[in-house]
Structures are given as structure tokens and as C-alpha cells.
């Protein structure tokens, strides 16, 4: 089975994240880049499916040159190879443009199953899997907490507020997973060393047949109109309880329109 996992390098949520004043896009050099947490679950699920059914796991990422760090972690976990779509023309692409670009790459690599995390920690749109499936013309099975493949049939348990729905489809397909699906493995020392020798194919937009007019900031359907740096946290209000502490606390909450 040919499994492709789409992963993304995102700014570490433990560090301060900033926007670039010149174009209001995320400043990816201002914070350490890490593998998107939910994508780790996608990689792990792909490896488990490979172990159960055989085949090969390819990691696909779209991002700047430094995204190779993310690729190496996924390879160290056990993926077999990687494809890196990197081009300055991609800067500022929104979700629509990203789904278009990734679909073009997947059209050249081929796939039986595409797996993604349900969202990224920098954008949190949660719609890339659905857009990708639409562009590829294959079934989408989203928010999976369990995945089972039987021949050309695929079944998931789709996480809901009331439990789960059982959703069935046929391969090829696109699946997005949630954090309840598994526990990602840690890369071993052997895996880290082996990752250095695994093939990584680098593609430009020209290599992938991507129309430059459909990607990048100029082609984005959404934009950041204005932004401002959050003000420093102000000192708190201290209430001395002299028998009326409850009243003072209620008055404070009412002044902030919490009650």
C-alpha cells in the first residue's frame, strides 16, 4: 500500500509567535520550527498500517528549506522516503492554494491513502483534508480516532461530540486523524541515523506543474488586514476581604461584563 503522510513544520507553541510587518504573514524565523503535533499521530498511523498491510510510507511537506528538519523527524520515526515542495513562490499561500499545490504533487507521486493531522497548530483551519480530497476526486474520511483497511475498503470511527460515527469508503482516499487515535513512537537512535540516508526528493513549483498564479500571497483568498502586538499584562487587582470581599469580587466581574 502506497501511503503518503502530509506533514507541516509549525512554530513551537511554547515560544512567542510573530507576524511579519511587511506582508502580515507568519514570521517562521522568529520561533523554532517543529513537526505539527497532530501530524505525528498521522505518521504513527501510517507506520502502523504499513506494518499491518505492507507497502511504503512517504512524507510530503510544503514549506521553506528549514522544513527539512521536520522531514527528518518523520523519517526517523520510520517513514521510508520524503518529498519536499519548496519554492519562494509558495510564500503566503492560504489553505486553498496549499490544497492545490499538494494535490498537484500527489498527482505525480501517486497514492493509495493520504493521511493528515486534523489541523495545524499555526492556522487551525481544519479543512485541508476535505479540500485535498475534493481536488483529488477521492473519498474523505475526517477526524478519525480509528482506521481499518481491508483490501480496497477503508473504515474509520469519526470522532463526534456524542461518541463516534462509523464511516466507510474505498481506496484511494484521504484521512485526517485526531490525537486519540494512537501514541506516536519516539525516534530511536538507530532511526535517527537511518533517516540521514533515506531519499528526500525536492520539488519546485515548476517540477510539480504548479501554476505560479494559483499559489502565494497574491493568490490567497484570505488575508490579515491589521494586527497589533498584544499589550503587556497589567498588574492584577487585589481585594482585601473585610467582610465584603464577595461583593467586591462580584462588582469587579460585573464591570468586566463576566456576570
Secondary structure, DSSP 8 states (H G I E B T S, - for coil): -EEEEEE-EEE-TTS---B-TTT--B-TTSS-EEE-HHHHHHHHHHHHHHHHH--EEEEEEES-GGGHHHHHHHHHHT--EEEEE--GGGTT--HHHHHHHHHHHHHHH--SEEEEES--TTT----HHHHHHHHHTSEEEEEEEEEEEETTEEEEEEEETTEEEEEEEESSEEEEE-GGG-------HHHHHHHTTS-EEEE-TTTTT--GGGSSGGG-S--------------------SS-HHHHHHHHHHHTT--
